[in-house]
């Protein structure tokens, strides 16, 4: 099994959710996060004063799927989240040793 984590722009969340549901992803976790990458934040003006926003608001989407679906999930997220601008985000794919459904005790891919 694979865990796919994507850090994306907040306004792209609905497009990513729709793309994932179209390929059969049944569950995901969404977290509001803040951070920076190469852009190191950006400058804004408020009441005439310029200040730097160091931590940019983002959304983290986490999906757990079988090994065979991971590439499709990555492709769907990439297409849905891309704007072509700096700060589109990152996707991280990692292996999971085990998944357990608390309610039933199911283990492995059947618990996803």
GISUL-V573097 format. One record per residue. N is the residue number from 1. PSI is psi in degrees with one decimal (* if undefined). D_FIRST is the distance of its C-alpha to the first C-alpha in Angstrom with 2 decimals. Layout:
n=N psi=PSI d_first=D_FIRST
n=N psi=PSI d_first=D_FIRST
//
This chain:
n=1 psi=154.2 d_first=0.00
n=2 psi=146.4 d_first=3.79
n=3 psi=121.6 d_first=6.95
n=4 psi=119.9 d_first=9.87
n=5 psi=128.8 d_first=13.22
n=6 psi=130.1 d_first=16.42
n=7 psi=115.2 d_first=19.91
n=8 psi=171.3 d_first=22.35
n=9 psi=138.5 d_first=25.97
n=10 psi=-37.1 d_first=26.63
n=11 psi=-6.3 d_first=28.53
n=12 psi=-1.0 d_first=25.61
n=13 psi=-47.3 d_first=23.47
n=14 psi=-41.0 d_first=24.81
n=15 psi=-40.8 d_first=24.25
n=16 psi=-44.2 d_first=20.59
n=17 psi=-44.8 d_first=20.11
n=18 psi=-42.9 d_first=22.00
n=19 psi=-40.5 d_first=20.11
n=20 psi=-39.6 d_first=16.72
n=21 psi=-31.3 d_first=18.38
n=22 psi=-27.7 d_first=19.93
n=23 psi=7.3 d_first=16.73
n=24 psi=11.1 d_first=15.58
n=25 psi=126.7 d_first=13.49
n=26 psi=-18.9 d_first=14.70
n=27 psi=150.5 d_first=14.25
n=28 psi=162.6 d_first=14.47
n=29 psi=134.6 d_first=16.22
n=30 psi=132.4 d_first=19.21
n=31 psi=135.7 d_first=21.22
n=32 psi=125.5 d_first=24.54
n=33 psi=170.7 d_first=24.70
n=34 psi=144.4 d_first=27.33
n=35 psi=-172.5 d_first=27.35
n=36 psi=156.3 d_first=28.67
n=37 psi=-136.5 d_first=27.84
n=38 psi=-29.7 d_first=30.34
n=39 psi=-19.8 d_first=32.56
n=40 psi=37.1 d_first=33.32
n=41 psi=-163.9 d_first=34.08
n=42 psi=168.1 d_first=37.09
n=43 psi=142.2 d_first=40.69
n=44 psi=162.9 d_first=42.05
n=45 psi=138.5 d_first=45.51
n=46 psi=118.4 d_first=46.57
n=47 psi=43.1 d_first=50.27
n=48 psi=-9.9 d_first=51.30
n=49 psi=135.6 d_first=49.42
n=50 psi=135.5 d_first=46.60
n=51 psi=160.6 d_first=43.62
n=52 psi=131.5 d_first=40.25
n=53 psi=102.7 d_first=36.98
n=54 psi=-40.6 d_first=34.85
n=55 psi=111.0 d_first=31.67
n=56 psi=135.1 d_first=30.71
n=57 psi=133.6 d_first=29.09
n=58 psi=175.2 d_first=25.58
n=59 psi=134.3 d_first=22.78
n=60 psi=123.5 d_first=19.22
n=61 psi=127.7 d_first=16.63
n=62 psi=131.8 d_first=13.15
n=63 psi=135.8 d_first=10.50
n=64 psi=124.6 d_first=7.04
n=65 psi=167.9 d_first=5.76
n=66 psi=159.3 d_first=4.36
n=67 psi=-36.0 d_first=4.92
n=68 psi=-20.3 d_first=8.41
n=69 psi=-9.7 d_first=9.04
n=70 psi=-44.0 d_first=8.34
n=71 psi=-39.1 d_first=11.81
n=72 psi=-37.3 d_first=13.50
n=73 psi=-45.0 d_first=12.54
n=74 psi=-44.0 d_first=13.87
n=75 psi=-43.8 d_first=16.88
n=76 psi=-43.9 d_first=17.67
n=77 psi=-43.9 d_first=17.71
n=78 psi=-47.8 d_first=19.74
n=79 psi=-42.2 d_first=22.26
n=80 psi=-31.9 d_first=22.70
n=81 psi=-13.1 d_first=23.06
n=82 psi=129.8 d_first=25.27
n=83 psi=-18.5 d_first=28.95
n=84 psi=1.1 d_first=30.01
n=85 psi=162.9 d_first=31.37
n=86 psi=139.0 d_first=30.71
n=87 psi=15.0 d_first=28.17
n=88 psi=-27.4 d_first=25.75
n=89 psi=-167.7 d_first=22.91
n=90 psi=156.6 d_first=19.81
n=91 psi=132.2 d_first=16.11
n=92 psi=132.1 d_first=13.77
n=93 psi=127.0 d_first=10.24
n=94 psi=156.5 d_first=8.64
n=95 psi=145.1 d_first=6.02
n=96 psi=136.2 d_first=5.50
n=97 psi=-43.9 d_first=7.45
n=98 psi=147.4 d_first=7.91
n=99 psi=135.6 d_first=8.53
n=100 psi=127.0 d_first=12.08
n=101 psi=120.2 d_first=14.24
n=102 psi=-44.9 d_first=17.54
n=103 psi=-43.9 d_first=19.87
n=104 psi=-16.5 d_first=19.00
n=105 psi=3.5 d_first=17.18
n=106 psi=147.9 d_first=14.41
n=107 psi=157.3 d_first=11.38
n=108 psi=-154.6 d_first=7.84
n=109 psi=-26.7 d_first=6.93
n=110 psi=-20.2 d_first=10.70
n=111 psi=-14.2 d_first=10.85
n=112 psi=* d_first=9.25
//
